[in-house]
Amino acid sequence: MKEDSQPLPSIIVVIGPTASGKSDFAVDLALQHNGEIISADSRQVYKGLDIGTGKITQQEMKGIPHHMIDVCDVADVFSVARYKKIASPLIDEILARGKTPIICGGTGQYIDALIFTNTFAEVPPNSKLRAELEKKSTQELFNELLTRDKHRAEDIDHNNRVRLIRALEIIDTLGVVPRLTHPILRYNVTMYIMSPTKEQLRMRIHTRLEKRLESNMLDEARALRSRAIPDTRMTSLGLEYAWMNMYLKNEITYEVMKEKLFTAIWRYAKRQITWNKKYESLLFTQKVSLK
């Protein structure tokens, strides 16, 4: 990590697996520390993905300003680079107002893009390669990534075609997706890691899934389909939207959808936990146990 004669600005980061209570905890911190929250969730940037992504409601915000939510149409593709370009200046703006920036989310690449200076592989887009990769199924893309870079395959959402293609594009140029081995911090980071037990997390995922389905989560998928959003895009949105789309196409039953979706969310949560472990050796972290 970089040492500098000038003290680094202080920020707070709240991370944890899906369904671990990050949003509520971040709001409580913001109330205590005169903070504003910057979402670091790769799906909450999209308008219309509300119930399925667990967006915090206005009531749950308790008057705390939230940023990087609903900033993009779902038909567009929002990259990590674009996230960094918009979100980084927000940190400076919040600090300039004498308030505390609180980054909250479960997308590790988004968090890394904000708190470290050396997170991106400088590989330009390869349109010819992308066209070839687009012809492959999502499973074929993941299998190829697993063969060529096992480490990247372990922490990627294997249903996200955009990230799979980008990873293979980087590998085609560099031979491997670079890993963050010598991070340089941009800020003095205090990180809170939500750390439920496995039993707590499984129960919270199950309870939340049931609640979302009861709250007409399927209507969000129907709305996307009514806009003629392609199946490949529905799949790339991952988890809820991918499996709901299969159900609405009558490819699986409602009960199978619920079973597959719970399994997919649980696996995603475990990948997030694995990703988050690296921070414990890089930053000052505090684990937050659930009651």
Secondary structure, DSSP 8 states (H G I E B T S, - for coil): ----SS---EEEEEE-STTS-HHHHHHHHHHHHTEEEEE--TTTTBTT--TTTT---HHHHTT--EESSS-B-TTS---HHHHHHHHHHHHHHHHHTT-EEEEE-S-HHHHHHHHBS---------HHHHHHHHTS-HHHHHHHHHHH-HHHHHHS-TT-HHHHHHHHHHHHHHSS----SS--BSSEEEEEEE---HHHHHHHHHHHHHHHHHTTHHHHHHHHHHTT--HHHHHHT-HHHHHHHHHHTTSS-HHHHHHHHHHHHHHHHHHHHHHHGGGGGTSEEEEE---
